[in-house]
Amino acid sequence: MSAAALAAFVEESQRPGNASSLHAAGRGARRVVEESRESVAKALGARPSEVIFTGGGTEADNLAIKGIFWGRRAQDLRRTRVLVSAVEHHAVLDPAFWLAGHEGAEIVLLPVDREGRVDLDALRAELAAHAEETALVSVMWANNEVGTVQPVRDVVRLAHQHGVPVHTDAVQAVGQVDVGFAAAGVDALTLTGHKLGGPVGVGALLARRDLPLEAVQHGGGQERGVRSGTLDVPAIRAFAVAVEQVVAELGVRSAHLTMLRDVLVAGVRQAAPDAVLRGPDPATEPALRLPGNAHFTFPGAEGDSLLYLLDSAGVQASTGSACQAGVPQPSHVLLAMGVPEAEARGALRFSLGATSTPDDVAALLAALPAVVARAQAAGLVTKGIA
């Protein structure tokens, strides 16, 4: 958490009051919630009434995918198709496939190119053939693994030609690139607190007032009646402070992250010459990649081995792959990009944030050659080659 968000959280935690209560303490809590709503809306180019507070990005994605599907199908029973890019976060993919298994939805995975960018021609063709059966399109603003920034405005233009609403998961994007709700023309947008200096367990779904949106959880009817539950006032205030701060500091923060990322990418290429950068190359397409993201695959090495060896050297990175039932699986994002499974298993994602420094990058680059060599040797032993 940023210092400002933490201070707001601590201050608000010392005040009583349920934001749904009518006494003085409740009215005070409600004032904090509504001021926070206005702050988030202003920072992201939305109207306050379009901000729905949630318990984080996953809940907001579920509300968007399920809520829009149910809302659209209630208007027209033919609308059962859900179009999502093949590289979406599981917070979008899993509720979509849940709808397929329980609600009769038909899921269409939109293909991506080798850099992870959604195929607009495929979207255009799908909408031309099945627009009247399509409930919604969901394409993330930027990918959480390989950092690819998606052509969201083009997606919106194509979908809106057919009257189809668009949701975008902007969890990775807010605070790293310019995100504007109204400017992009999307109908719903997800963000979360812990990715931008706020608390864990709070986020928001920005949703147009005229968007058909059914509730996923029911109870007291808070948040436009689509997200019941007692509002976490301290978390909401801290979240709003964090959003306002990262948007205000976007230019400086983006430049700082870009500088660190470029040093990191160049250093990895030197330290491990056979490593392959995945996603857009920042040297040639800087606007198409998140400033704080670098993703490589290391031939002959398992991502988990690389992760643990780096961790023991004091460097914390991520494989970016799912682990189901204790069995490491190659990233669905890399597979969708056409990366062979054997290569996808050797993936590492390096994420930079507000507290990252040149010394952090230097520590990674110093540790990397020995780590890669050990991981590749372990891979040879595992395959029975050594």
Secondary structure, 3 states (H helix, E strand, C coil): CCHHHHHHHHHHHCCCCCCCCCCHHHHHHHHHHHHHHHHHHHHHCCCHHHEEEECCHHHHHHHHHHHHHHHHHHHCCCCCEEEEECCCCHHHHHHHHHHHHHCCCEEEEECECCCCCECHHHHHHHHHHHHHHEEEEECCCECCCCCEECCHHHHHHHHHCCCCCEEEECCCCECCECCCHHHHCCCEEEEECCCCCCCCCCEEEEECCCCCCCCCECCCCCCCCCECCCCCHHHHHHHHHHHHHHHHCHHHHHHHHHHHHHHHHHHHHHHCCCCEECCCCCCCCHHHECCCEEEEECCCCCHHHHHHHHHHCCCCCECCCCEECCEECCCHHHHHCCCCHHHHCCEEEEECCCCCCHHHHHHHHHHHHHHHHHHHHHHHHHCCCC
